[in-house]
Amino acid sequence: MNTNAIKLKTIDDFKNGFTTKDLVDKYGYSKTTINDWLRPTRLEIEYDD
């Protein structure tokens, strides 16, 4: 699985309730990388409220 596919799966998992720690443990990427990937999604969710 390439990095882009993992990034998309990570975002999907986050939207389905996974925490950052869960994602770090599951995929093995650093917390910083995971948070960088999730930043646009978090902003999108914030604006939906």
Gaussian input, Z-matrix of N, CA and C with variables (Angstrom, degrees):
# hf/3-21g

backbone

0 1
 N
 C     1     B1
 C     2     B2     1     A1
 N     3     B3     2     A2     1     D1
 C     4     B4     3     A3     2     D2
 C     5     B5     4     A4     3     D3
 N     6     B6     5     A5     4     D4
 C     7     B7     6     A6     5     D5
 C     8     B8     7     A7     6     D6
 N     9     B9     8     A8     7     D7
 C    10    B10     9     A9     8     D8
 C    11    B11    10    A10     9     D9
 N    12    B12    11    A11    10    D10
 C    13    B13    12    A12    11    D11
 C    14    B14    13    A13    12    D12
 N    15    B15    14    A14    13    D13
 C    16    B16    15    A15    14    D14
 C    17    B17    16    A16    15    D15
 N    18    B18    17    A17    16    D16
 C    19    B19    18    A18    17    D17
 C    20    B20    19    A19    18    D18
 N    21    B21    20    A20    19    D19
 C    22    B22    21    A21    20    D20
 C    23    B23    22    A22    21    D21
 N    24    B24    23    A23    22    D22
 C    25    B25    24    A24    23    D23
 C    26    B26    25    A25    24    D24
 N    27    B27    26    A26    25    D25
 C    28    B28    27    A27    26    D26
 C    29    B29    28    A28    27    D27
 N    30    B30    29    A29    28    D28
 C    31    B31    30    A30    29    D29
 C    32    B32    31    A31    30    D30
 N    33    B33    32    A32    31    D31
 C    34    B34    33    A33    32    D32
 C    35    B35    34    A34    33    D33
 N    36    B36    35    A35    34    D34
 C    37    B37    36    A36    35    D35
 C    38    B38    37    A37    36    D36
 N    39    B39    38    A38    37    D37
 C    40    B40    39    A39    38    D38
 C    41    B41    40    A40    39    D39
 N    42    B42    41    A41    40    D40
 C    43    B43    42    A42    41    D41
 C    44    B44    43    A43    42    D42
 N    45    B45    44    A44    43    D43
 C    46    B46    45    A45    44    D44
 C    47    B47    46    A46    45    D45
 N    48    B48    47    A47    46    D46
 C    49    B49    48    A48    47    D47
 C    50    B50    49    A49    48    D48
 N    51    B51    50    A50    49    D49
 C    52    B52    51    A51    50    D50
 C    53    B53    52    A52    51    D51
 N    54    B54    53    A53    52    D52
 C    55    B55    54    A54    53    D53
 C    56    B56    55    A55    54    D54
 N    57    B57    56    A56    55    D55
 C    58    B58    57    A57    56    D56
 C    59    B59    58    A58    57    D57
 N    60    B60    59    A59    58    D58
 C    61    B61    60    A60    59    D59
 C    62    B62    61    A61    60    D60
 N    63    B63    62    A62    61    D61
 C    64    B64    63    A63    62    D62
 C    65    B65    64    A64    63    D63
 N    66    B66    65    A65    64    D64
 C    67    B67    66    A66    65    D65
 C    68    B68    67    A67    66    D66
 N    69    B69    68    A68    67    D67
 C    70    B70    69    A69    68    D68
 C    71    B71    70    A70    69    D69
 N    72    B72    71    A71    70    D70
 C    73    B73    72    A72    71    D71
 C    74    B74    73    A73    72    D72
 N    75    B75    74    A74    73    D73
 C    76    B76    75    A75    74    D74
 C    77    B77    76    A76    75    D75
 N    78    B78    77    A77    76    D76
 C    79    B79    78    A78    77    D77
 C    80    B80    79    A79    78    D78
 N    81    B81    80    A80    79    D79
 C    82    B82    81    A81    80    D80
 C    83    B83    82    A82    81    D81
 N    84    B84    83    A83    82    D82
 C    85    B85    84    A84    83    D83
 C    86    B86    85    A85    84    D84
 N    87    B87    86    A86    85    D85
 C    88    B88    87    A87    86    D86
 C    89    B89    88    A88    87    D87
 N    90    B90    89    A89    88    D88
 C    91    B91    90    A90    89    D89
 C    92    B92    91    A91    90    D90
 N    93    B93    92    A92    91    D91
 C    94    B94    93    A93    92    D92
 C    95    B95    94    A94    93    D93
 N    96    B96    95    A95    94    D94
 C    97    B97    96    A96    95    D95
 C    98    B98    97    A97    96    D96
 N    99    B99    98    A98    97    D97
 C   100   B100    99    A99    98    D98
 C   101   B101   100   A100    99    D99
 N   102   B102   101   A101   100   D100
 C   103   B103   102   A102   101   D101
 C   104   B104   103   A103   102   D102
 N   105   B105   104   A104   103   D103
 C   106   B106   105   A105   104   D104
 C   107   B107   106   A106   105   D105
 N   108   B108   107   A107   106   D106
 C   109   B109   108   A108   107   D107
 C   110   B110   109   A109   108   D108
 N   111   B111   110   A110   109   D109
 C   112   B112   111   A111   110   D110
 C   113   B113   112   A112   111   D111
 N   114   B114   113   A113   112   D112
 C   115   B115   114   A114   113   D113
 C   116   B116   115   A115   114   D114
 N   117   B117   116   A116   115   D115
 C   118   B118   117   A117   116   D116
 C   119   B119   118   A118   117   D117
 N   120   B120   119   A119   118   D118
 C   121   B121   120   A120   119   D119
 C   122   B122   121   A121   120   D120
 N   123   B123   122   A122   121   D121
 C   124   B124   123   A123   122   D122
 C   125   B125   124   A124   123   D123
 N   126   B126   125   A125   124   D124
 C   127   B127   126   A126   125   D125
 C   128   B128   127   A127   126   D126
 N   129   B129   128   A128   127   D127
 C   130   B130   129   A129   128   D128
 C   131   B131   130   A130   129   D129
 N   132   B132   131   A131   130   D130
 C   133   B133   132   A132   131   D131
 C   134   B134   133   A133   132   D132
 N   135   B135   134   A134   133   D133
 C   136   B136   135   A135   134   D134
 C   137   B137   136   A136   135   D135
 N   138   B138   137   A137   136   D136
 C   139   B139   138   A138   137   D137
 C   140   B140   139   A139   138   D138
 N   141   B141   140   A140   139   D139
 C   142   B142   141   A141   140   D140
 C   143   B143   142   A142   141   D141
 N   144   B144   143   A143   142   D142
 C   145   B145   144   A144   143   D143
 C   146   B146   145   A145   144   D144

   B1=1.4610
   B2=1.5308
   B3=1.3204
   B4=1.4618
   B5=1.5335
   B6=1.3105
   B7=1.4637
   B8=1.5180
   B9=1.3232
   B10=1.4554
   B11=1.5293
   B12=1.3138
   B13=1.4683
   B14=1.5260
   B15=1.3297
   B16=1.4664
   B17=1.5237
   B18=1.3217
   B19=1.4685
   B20=1.5318
   B21=1.3200
   B22=1.4630
   B23=1.5231
   B24=1.3298
   B25=1.4663
   B26=1.5298
   B27=1.3248
   B28=1.4601
   B29=1.5322
   B30=1.3151
   B31=1.4695
   B32=1.5234
   B33=1.3278
   B34=1.4680
   B35=1.5301
   B36=1.3360
   B37=1.4722
   B38=1.5271
   B39=1.3291
   B40=1.4613
   B41=1.5274
   B42=1.3316
   B43=1.4693
   B44=1.5253
   B45=1.3430
   B46=1.4581
   B47=1.5302
   B48=1.3391
   B49=1.4487
   B50=1.5164
   B51=1.3229
   B52=1.4562
   B53=1.5273
   B54=1.3213
   B55=1.4568
   B56=1.5324
   B57=1.3208
   B58=1.4648
   B59=1.5218
   B60=1.3217
   B61=1.4681
   B62=1.5225
   B63=1.3313
   B64=1.4648
   B65=1.5304
   B66=1.3236
   B67=1.4602
   B68=1.5264
   B69=1.3253
   B70=1.4681
   B71=1.5244
   B72=1.3342
   B73=1.4699
   B74=1.5290
   B75=1.3229
   B76=1.4630
   B77=1.5273
   B78=1.3382
   B79=1.4627
   B80=1.5272
   B81=1.3384
   B82=1.4595
   B83=1.5215
   B84=1.3173
   B85=1.4667
   B86=1.5232
   B87=1.3283
   B88=1.4593
   B89=1.5284
   B90=1.3322
   B91=1.4647
   B92=1.5310
   B93=1.3197
   B94=1.4646
   B95=1.5229
   B96=1.3258
   B97=1.4632
   B98=1.5193
   B99=1.3266
   B100=1.4676
   B101=1.5312
   B102=1.3250
   B103=1.4673
   B104=1.5247
   B105=1.3244
   B106=1.4720
   B107=1.5273
   B108=1.3196
   B109=1.4618
   B110=1.5286
   B111=1.3299
   B112=1.4609
   B113=1.5279
   B114=1.3204
   B115=1.4687
   B116=1.5349
   B117=1.3358
   B118=1.4728
   B119=1.5397
   B120=1.3112
   B121=1.4646
   B122=1.5220
   B123=1.3236
   B124=1.4670
   B125=1.5279
   B126=1.3278
   B127=1.4645
   B128=1.5211
   B129=1.3159
   B130=1.4627
   B131=1.5292
   B132=1.3137
   B133=1.4727
   B134=1.5200
   B135=1.3340
   B136=1.4632
   B137=1.5278
   B138=1.3255
   B139=1.4619
   B140=1.5215
   B141=1.3286
   B142=1.4584
   B143=1.5272
   B144=1.3198
   B145=1.4877
   B146=1.5014
   A1=108.11
   A2=117.09
   A3=119.23
   A4=111.16
   A5=115.39
   A6=121.36
   A7=112.47
   A8=117.95
   A9=120.21
   A10=110.66
   A11=117.50
   A12=121.10
   A13=110.29
   A14=116.79
   A15=120.76
   A16=109.78
   A17=116.46
   A18=120.83
   A19=109.86
   A20=117.50
   A21=121.29
   A22=111.48
   A23=117.17
   A24=121.09
   A25=110.00
   A26=116.87
   A27=121.83
   A28=110.08
   A29=116.92
   A30=121.29
   A31=110.06
   A32=116.59
   A33=120.82
   A34=110.83
   A35=116.60
   A36=120.50
   A37=111.04
   A38=117.17
   A39=121.40
   A40=110.83
   A41=116.13
   A42=120.73
   A43=111.56
   A44=115.92
   A45=121.02
   A46=113.02
   A47=116.68
   A48=120.33
   A49=118.04
   A50=118.66
   A51=119.94
   A52=109.67
   A53=117.08
   A54=121.26
   A55=109.35
   A56=116.02
   A57=119.95
   A58=110.12
   A59=117.13
   A60=120.35
   A61=110.94
   A62=117.44
   A63=121.07
   A64=110.34
   A65=116.11
   A66=121.12
   A67=112.02
   A68=116.97
   A69=120.87
   A70=109.45
   A71=116.24
   A72=120.62
   A73=111.92
   A74=117.09
   A75=121.75
   A76=112.62
   A77=116.67
   A78=120.65
   A79=114.60
   A80=117.29
   A81=120.25
   A82=115.17
   A83=117.37
   A84=120.29
   A85=108.73
   A86=115.97
   A87=119.73
   A88=110.63
   A89=114.77
   A90=120.86
   A91=110.19
   A92=117.03
   A93=121.53
   A94=110.69
   A95=117.40
   A96=121.51
   A97=110.84
   A98=116.35
   A99=120.79
   A100=109.81
   A101=117.41
   A102=120.69
   A103=111.88
   A104=117.29
   A105=120.33
   A106=110.37
   A107=117.01
   A108=121.28
   A109=111.32
   A110=116.60
   A111=120.84
   A112=113.84
   A113=117.90
   A114=120.92
   A115=112.74
   A116=120.24
   A117=119.22
   A118=112.40
   A119=116.95
   A120=120.73
   A121=110.73
   A122=116.44
   A123=119.88
   A124=110.58
   A125=117.24
   A126=120.71
   A127=110.53
   A128=117.27
   A129=122.42
   A130=110.30
   A131=116.79
   A132=121.62
   A133=110.01
   A134=116.68
   A135=121.82
   A136=110.88
   A137=117.29
   A138=121.23
   A139=113.06
   A140=117.35
   A141=121.35
   A142=112.44
   A143=116.69
   A144=120.61
   A145=112.51
   D1=130.22
   D2=-178.88
   D3=-81.78
   D4=168.87
   D5=-175.13
   D6=-60.31
   D7=-39.34
   D8=-179.28
   D9=-64.58
   D10=-40.17
   D11=178.52
   D12=-65.17
   D13=-39.53
   D14=178.03
   D15=-65.95
   D16=-41.03
   D17=178.42
   D18=-59.20
   D19=-46.54
   D20=-179.99
   D21=-64.50
   D22=-40.01
   D23=178.10
   D24=-66.16
   D25=-39.01
   D26=178.28
   D27=-61.21
   D28=-45.84
   D29=179.13
   D30=-62.62
   D31=-42.73
   D32=178.45
   D33=-61.79
   D34=-44.73
   D35=177.80
   D36=-60.85
   D37=-41.89
   D38=178.87
   D39=-60.23
   D40=-44.27
   D41=178.97
   D42=-64.14
   D43=-22.55
   D44=179.64
   D45=-97.56
   D46=15.47
   D47=170.30
   D48=104.72
   D49=0.17
   D50=177.25
   D51=-70.33
   D52=143.42
   D53=174.80
   D54=-87.28
   D55=167.61
   D56=176.34
   D57=-57.63
   D58=-43.74
   D59=179.48
   D60=-60.78
   D61=-43.06
   D62=177.18
   D63=-56.19
   D64=-44.21
   D65=-177.05
   D66=-69.57
   D67=-39.17
   D68=176.18
   D69=-61.05
   D70=-45.36
   D71=179.87
   D72=-65.81
   D73=-39.52
   D74=-176.29
   D75=-71.73
   D76=-44.23
   D77=-172.18
   D78=-102.67
   D79=-18.54
   D80=176.56
   D81=80.37
   D82=8.76
   D83=174.96
   D84=-86.50
   D85=159.95
   D86=-179.13
   D87=-69.06
   D88=158.35
   D89=177.33
   D90=-59.23
   D91=-38.93
   D92=179.72
   D93=-61.53
   D94=-45.44
   D95=179.58
   D96=-62.96
   D97=-47.65
   D98=179.37
   D99=-58.89
   D100=-46.13
   D101=-179.83
   D102=-64.04
   D103=-36.83
   D104=176.25
   D105=-62.42
   D106=-42.03
   D107=178.78
   D108=-65.94
   D109=-36.59
   D110=-174.19
   D111=-85.58
   D112=-15.52
   D113=-175.51
   D114=-51.59
   D115=-51.00
   D116=179.70
   D117=-62.10
   D118=-35.25
   D119=179.63
   D120=-68.31
   D121=-41.42
   D122=178.02
   D123=-62.17
   D124=-41.94
   D125=178.87
   D126=-64.79
   D127=-40.23
   D128=178.59
   D129=-62.12
   D130=-44.38
   D131=179.47
   D132=-65.21
   D133=-41.15
   D134=-179.73
   D135=-60.87
   D136=-41.77
   D137=-178.73
   D138=-74.38
   D139=-18.94
   D140=178.72
   D141=-75.07
   D142=-21.03
   D143=-177.20
   D144=-71.06

